[in-house]
Amino acid sequence: MKKPFSHISFILAVLLAVVIAGSLSSCKKKAELPNVAEWDTFQDPINGLEVQYPKGWLLNTDPKRTKVYSSQIVADKFYEVYSQGSCTVNEEQGGVEIEISSEKFKDVNAGALEAYKAVILKNYSALNLTGEQPASFGKENGLKFTYKVKVGKETTLQGEKIIVAHDSAFYTVSISGFNDYFDVYKPLFDKILESIKLPKPKISYKDPNAAALPSAEVSTFSNDFVEFAHPYNFEVTMPKEKKGGSLHTLHLEGLRKDCTFDLDIFPTKTDKGDVKFEKFVEDNKVKFKPRSTISDKIGGVNAVVIAAAPPAKDIERSVYFATKGDKIYQVVVTWYKPLTNDFKPAFDKVVASLKLK
């Protein structure tokens, strides 16, 4: 005979279910603020905007915006929200996004922050932006709005948008996180906001030489190969065409095309065998017709420095060779001789700041 299910048995079953549910809930992974020991710096090669972000995070850029994600999985989830309007985020997919975007006054038919505020509120009406209050970034005062919207049955998107006006353009920083990630990551958001440097306003000079001189203010460039500080009004580019056998090439210059800094990085291990540093120096320094050679240090490692023969009239050149790990670094600095007192010290500071990776 089947034993009847008593009222007490039902209560015990319910209590057991509650205990199990509570245990499962307590085991659910919660967002935790990561301990960030290292930071990378992104400098927009077009307008000079700078921002620091945790090393290892995903960076995505185009001419009008820079996005940083805590991981590729998170980037995919944000794309899902933007393309489909909704998504489901599980424990492994939660994370945050930081976006810095800009729009010129003329492109949005607005010349004041109050007018641009109306544009933002209209364009992002789906977010129901609220909580307007003063805020700032990049040394500019502006406005901040908050939002929290459902993008799935158990998924929310929470964030802030901060807008400022700077040198004929509006800049917007959007910081967002899924579920509780926004609140947990807020201290990191604050550090990233503090690191933002907006592009320097364009200055008009009567003397073209004055406009071309290296600025005292510096920016930091960093990638997987090297890090260095350089004059703020100089631009770092990475030519597509690499010099024979090099792993990486970058070029630094301001308005003058005869005052430049070039870095080429070569592997010490090739298909043809290992490359000895001493032989590499001997084979390559002859190209520069050295007038003198000395020993020095760059990036904390020993280096060979040559004073090269002038490649053209009134042009001076120095070449540095150094090796670290499985890489050989070649730096070529060129400047216009009549402006030596302006450019040589600036380039010396760039070389002194080099960190080889």
C-alpha positions as CSV (number, residue, x, y, z in Angstrom):
1,M,0.0,0.0,0.0
2,K,1.4,3.4,-1.0
3,K,2.2,5.6,2.0
4,P,0.3,8.9,1.9
5,F,2.2,12.1,1.5
6,S,1.7,14.0,4.8
7,H,1.5,17.8,5.3
8,I,4.7,17.5,7.3
9,S,6.4,15.7,4.5
10,F,5.4,18.5,2.1
11,I,6.8,21.2,4.4
12,L,10.1,19.3,4.7
13,A,10.2,18.9,0.9
14,V,9.7,22.7,0.5
15,L,12.4,23.5,3.1
16,L,14.8,21.1,1.3
17,A,14.1,22.8,-2.0
18,V,14.7,26.2,-0.5
19,V,18.0,25.1,1.1
20,I,19.1,23.6,-2.3
21,A,18.1,26.7,-4.2
22,G,20.0,28.9,-1.7
23,S,23.1,26.7,-2.0
24,L,23.0,26.9,-5.8
25,S,22.4,30.7,-5.6
26,S,25.4,31.1,-3.2
27,C,27.6,29.2,-5.6
28,K,26.6,31.4,-8.6
29,K,29.6,33.3,-9.8
30,K,29.5,37.0,-8.9
31,A,31.3,39.9,-10.6
32,E,34.6,40.7,-8.9
33,L,36.8,43.8,-9.4
34,P,40.0,42.6,-11.0
35,N,43.4,43.5,-9.6
36,V,45.0,45.5,-12.5
37,A,48.7,45.5,-12.2
38,E,49.6,46.8,-15.7
39,W,48.0,49.3,-18.0
40,D,48.2,49.8,-21.8
41,T,48.0,53.3,-23.4
42,F,46.1,53.9,-26.6
43,Q,46.9,57.0,-28.6
44,D,44.7,57.8,-31.6
45,P,47.2,58.3,-34.5
46,I,44.7,60.7,-36.2
47,N,43.6,63.1,-33.5
48,G,46.0,62.3,-30.6
49,L,43.3,61.3,-28.1
50,E,44.7,59.1,-25.3
51,V,43.3,56.6,-22.9
52,Q,44.7,54.0,-20.6
53,Y,43.0,50.6,-20.1
54,P,43.9,47.4,-18.3
55,K,46.5,45.3,-20.1
56,G,45.0,42.3,-21.8
57,W,41.6,43.9,-22.5
58,L,40.3,44.1,-26.0
59,L,40.7,47.4,-27.9
60,N,38.6,48.2,-31.0
61,T,39.1,51.5,-32.8
62,D,37.9,53.4,-35.9
63,P,38.2,57.1,-36.9
64,K,35.3,58.2,-34.8
65,R,35.3,56.0,-31.7
66,T,37.5,53.8,-29.5
67,K,36.0,50.9,-27.6
68,V,37.5,48.8,-24.9
69,Y,36.1,45.5,-23.6
70,S,37.0,43.3,-20.7
71,S,37.2,40.3,-23.1
72,Q,36.3,39.2,-26.6
73,I,33.3,37.2,-25.3
74,V,31.9,40.4,-23.7
75,A,32.5,42.3,-27.0
76,D,30.5,39.7,-28.8
77,K,27.6,40.1,-26.3
78,F,27.6,43.9,-26.7
79,Y,27.5,43.4,-30.4
80,E,24.5,41.1,-30.0
81,V,22.7,43.8,-28.0
82,Y,23.4,46.5,-30.5
83,S,22.5,44.3,-33.6
84,Q,19.5,42.5,-32.1
85,G,18.3,44.7,-29.3
86,S,18.6,41.9,-26.7
87,C,20.8,39.1,-25.4
88,T,21.2,36.6,-22.6
89,V,24.4,36.8,-20.6
90,N,25.5,33.8,-18.5
91,E,28.2,33.7,-15.8
92,E,31.1,33.4,-18.3
93,Q,29.8,36.2,-20.5
94,G,29.4,39.1,-18.1
95,G,31.7,42.1,-18.4
96,V,32.0,45.8,-19.3
97,E,32.5,48.2,-22.3
98,I,34.1,51.6,-22.4
99,E,33.5,53.7,-25.6
100,I,34.9,57.1,-26.4
101,S,33.3,58.8,-29.4
102,S,33.4,62.2,-31.0
103,E,31.3,64.3,-33.4
104,K,32.2,67.7,-34.9
105,F,30.0,70.7,-34.1
106,K,29.2,71.1,-37.8
107,D,28.2,67.4,-38.3
108,V,25.4,67.6,-35.6
109,N,24.4,71.2,-36.2
110,A,25.1,72.1,-32.6
111,G,27.7,74.5,-31.1
112,A,26.9,74.3,-27.5
113,L,26.7,71.5,-24.9
114,E,23.0,72.1,-24.2
115,A,22.1,71.7,-27.9
116,Y,24.2,68.5,-28.1
117,K,22.4,67.2,-25.0
118,A,19.1,67.3,-26.9
119,V,20.8,65.3,-29.7
120,I,22.0,62.6,-27.3
121,L,18.7,62.3,-25.5
122,K,17.0,61.8,-28.9
123,N,19.5,59.4,-30.3
124,Y,19.5,57.2,-27.2
125,S,15.9,57.5,-26.2
126,A,15.7,53.7,-26.0
127,L,18.1,53.9,-23.0
128,N,15.8,56.4,-21.2
129,L,18.8,58.5,-20.0
130,T,18.1,60.1,-16.7
131,G,19.9,61.5,-13.6
132,E,21.5,64.5,-15.4
133,Q,24.4,65.9,-13.3
134,P,27.7,67.7,-13.8
135,A,30.7,65.6,-14.7
136,S,34.0,65.9,-16.5
137,F,36.8,64.1,-18.3
138,G,39.9,65.2,-20.2
139,K,39.9,68.5,-18.2
140,E,36.6,69.5,-19.7
141,N,33.4,70.0,-17.7
142,G,30.2,68.5,-19.1
143,L,27.1,66.5,-18.2
144,K,26.4,62.9,-17.1
145,F,23.4,60.7,-17.6
146,T,22.6,57.2,-16.3
147,Y,20.6,54.3,-17.5
148,K,19.5,50.8,-16.7
149,V,17.5,48.8,-19.2
150,K,16.4,45.2,-19.6
151,V,18.1,43.5,-22.6
152,G,17.0,39.9,-21.7
153,K,14.8,38.0,-19.2
154,E,17.6,37.9,-16.6
155,T,20.0,40.4,-18.2
156,T,20.3,44.2,-17.6
157,L,22.5,46.7,-19.2
158,Q,23.6,49.5,-16.8
159,G,25.8,52.5,-17.6
160,E,26.6,56.2,-17.9
161,K,27.1,58.6,-20.7
162,I,29.3,61.7,-20.1
163,I,29.4,64.5,-22.8
164,V,31.8,67.4,-23.0
165,A,32.7,70.0,-25.7
166,H,36.3,70.4,-26.8
167,D,37.9,72.3,-29.7
168,S,34.9,72.3,-32.1
169,A,33.8,68.8,-31.3
170,F,31.7,66.9,-28.7
171,Y,33.2,63.9,-27.0
172,T,31.1,61.2,-25.3
173,V,32.4,58.6,-22.9
174,S,29.9,55.6,-22.5
175,I,30.7,53.1,-19.7
176,S,28.4,50.0,-19.5
177,G,28.2,46.7,-17.8
178,F,26.0,43.7,-17.8
179,N,24.0,43.0,-14.6
180,D,26.1,43.8,-11.5
181,Y,29.4,44.4,-13.5
182,F,28.8,48.1,-13.8
183,D,28.7,48.7,-10.0
184,V,31.5,46.3,-9.3
185,Y,33.8,47.8,-12.0
186,K,33.1,51.5,-11.1
187,P,36.5,52.0,-9.5
188,L,38.2,50.9,-12.7
189,F,35.9,53.1,-14.8
190,D,36.9,56.1,-12.7
191,K,40.6,55.4,-13.3
192,I,40.1,55.1,-17.0
193,L,38.1,58.4,-17.1
194,E,41.0,60.1,-15.2
195,S,43.5,58.9,-17.8
196,I,41.7,60.4,-20.9
197,K,43.6,63.1,-22.7
198,L,41.6,64.9,-25.3
199,P,43.3,66.1,-28.5
200,K,45.3,69.3,-28.2
201,P,43.5,72.3,-29.7
202,K,45.0,73.4,-33.0
203,I,47.2,76.5,-32.7
204,S,47.8,79.0,-35.4
205,Y,51.4,80.3,-35.8
206,K,52.7,83.1,-37.9
207,D,56.1,81.4,-38.0
208,P,55.8,77.9,-39.6
209,N,59.0,76.9,-37.8
210,A,57.3,77.6,-34.4
211,A,54.4,75.3,-35.3
212,A,56.8,72.5,-36.2
213,L,58.9,72.6,-33.0
214,P,58.5,69.7,-30.6
215,S,56.2,70.5,-27.7
216,A,57.3,70.3,-24.1
217,E,54.2,68.2,-23.2
218,V,54.6,64.6,-24.0
219,S,52.4,61.6,-24.9
220,T,53.1,57.9,-24.2
221,F,53.0,55.3,-27.0
222,S,52.9,51.6,-26.1
223,N,52.4,48.4,-27.9
224,D,53.6,44.8,-27.7
225,F,57.1,45.7,-28.8
226,V,58.1,49.0,-27.2
227,E,57.0,51.9,-25.1
228,F,58.2,55.5,-25.1
229,A,57.3,59.1,-24.5
230,H,57.3,61.6,-27.3
231,P,56.3,65.3,-28.0
232,Y,52.5,65.7,-27.9
233,N,52.5,67.3,-31.4
234,F,54.3,64.4,-33.0
235,E,52.4,61.5,-34.5
236,V,53.3,57.8,-34.4
237,T,52.5,55.7,-37.5
238,M,53.2,52.2,-38.5
239,P,54.1,51.9,-42.2
240,K,52.6,48.8,-43.9
241,E,55.8,48.2,-45.7
242,K,58.4,46.7,-43.3
243,K,62.1,46.9,-43.9
244,G,63.7,43.6,-45.0
245,G,63.0,40.9,-42.5
246,S,61.7,43.2,-39.7
247,L,59.0,42.1,-37.3
248,H,57.7,45.6,-36.6
249,T,58.3,49.2,-37.9
250,L,57.1,52.5,-36.6
251,H,57.7,56.1,-37.6
252,L,57.5,59.3,-35.5
253,E,57.4,62.8,-36.9
254,G,55.8,66.3,-36.5
255,L,55.2,68.8,-39.2
256,R,58.8,68.7,-40.4
257,K,59.6,65.7,-42.7
258,D,63.3,66.1,-42.0
259,C,63.0,65.6,-38.3
260,T,62.0,62.0,-37.6
261,F,62.4,58.9,-35.4
262,D,62.3,55.5,-36.9
263,L,62.3,52.2,-35.1
264,D,62.7,48.8,-36.7
265,I,62.6,45.5,-34.8
266,F,64.3,42.4,-36.2
267,P,64.2,38.7,-35.0
268,T,67.3,37.0,-33.8
269,K,65.9,33.7,-34.9
270,T,65.2,33.2,-38.6
271,D,64.7,30.4,-41.2
272,K,68.4,30.9,-42.1
273,G,69.6,30.5,-38.5
274,D,70.3,32.6,-35.5
275,V,71.4,36.2,-36.0
276,K,74.2,37.4,-33.8
277,F,73.8,41.0,-32.5
278,E,77.5,41.9,-33.2
279,K,77.3,40.7,-36.8
280,F,73.9,42.5,-37.3
281,V,75.5,45.8,-36.2
282,E,78.6,45.3,-38.4
283,D,76.4,44.4,-41.4
284,N,74.0,47.3,-41.0
285,K,76.0,50.2,-39.6
286,V,78.0,50.5,-42.9
287,K,74.7,51.7,-44.6
288,F,74.9,54.8,-42.5
289,K,78.6,55.6,-43.1
290,P,79.5,56.1,-39.5
291,R,81.8,58.9,-38.4
292,S,82.1,57.6,-34.9
293,T,80.8,54.8,-32.7
294,I,80.3,54.7,-29.0
295,S,78.7,52.4,-26.4
296,D,75.6,53.5,-24.4
297,K,72.4,52.1,-23.0
298,I,68.8,52.3,-24.2
299,G,65.9,50.8,-22.5
300,G,68.2,49.6,-19.7
301,V,70.3,47.4,-22.1
302,N,73.7,47.9,-23.7
303,A,73.6,49.7,-27.1
304,V,75.8,50.7,-29.9
305,V,75.4,54.3,-31.1
306,I,76.8,55.7,-34.2
307,A,77.0,59.3,-35.5
308,A,76.1,58.8,-39.1
309,A,77.2,60.7,-42.1
310,P,74.7,63.4,-43.2
311,P,72.2,61.8,-45.7
312,A,71.6,65.2,-47.2
313,K,72.7,68.8,-46.8
314,D,72.0,70.3,-43.3
315,I,70.6,66.9,-42.1
316,E,72.1,65.1,-39.1
317,R,71.5,61.5,-38.1
318,S,72.2,59.1,-35.2
319,V,71.6,55.4,-35.2
320,Y,71.1,53.1,-32.2
321,F,71.4,49.3,-32.0
322,A,70.3,47.2,-29.0
323,T,69.1,43.7,-28.4
324,K,66.8,42.2,-25.8
325,G,65.5,38.6,-25.7
326,D,65.0,37.4,-29.2
327,K,64.8,40.8,-30.8
328,I,67.2,43.4,-32.2
329,Y,66.1,47.1,-32.1
330,Q,67.4,49.7,-34.6
331,V,66.6,53.3,-34.0
332,V,67.3,56.0,-36.5
333,V,67.0,59.7,-35.5
334,T,67.2,62.4,-38.1
335,W,67.0,66.2,-37.6
336,Y,67.5,69.5,-39.5
337,K,70.9,70.8,-38.4
338,P,69.9,74.5,-38.1
339,L,67.2,73.4,-35.5
340,T,69.5,71.1,-33.6
341,N,68.9,72.9,-30.3
342,D,65.2,72.3,-30.6
343,F,65.0,68.8,-32.0
344,K,68.1,66.9,-30.7
345,P,67.1,67.3,-27.0
346,A,63.6,66.2,-27.8
347,F,64.7,63.1,-29.6
348,D,67.3,62.4,-26.9
349,K,64.3,62.3,-24.4
350,V,62.4,59.9,-26.7
351,V,65.4,57.5,-26.8
352,A,66.0,57.9,-23.0
353,S,62.3,56.9,-22.4
354,L,62.4,53.7,-24.5
355,K,61.3,50.5,-22.8
356,L,62.1,47.5,-24.9
357,K,59.6,44.6,-24.6
